[in-house]
Amino acid sequence: AVVASRLSEIDKWNVLLLEAGGEETEISDVPLLAGYLQLSKLDWKYKTEPQGDACL
């Protein structure tokens, strides 16, 4: 929402903000507890794949 707010300050631009998901839990506010969100309804089950040409 902050990024959309800043972008909308430019008069020539139209900004559309889309949000997904339901209400967050208190656990989602604490980074240390992020592991408890795995396999819950807040987990979107994204998977990563190794990239041979990535910089890390």
Number of C-alpha atoms within 10 A of each C-alpha: 9 7 9 13 11 10 15 14 11 10 7 8 9 10 14 9 8 7 7 5 8 8 7 9 10 8 13 14 10 9 8 9 11 12 11 11 14 11 10 9 10 14 12 11 10 5 5 6 5 6 8 7 6 6 5 5
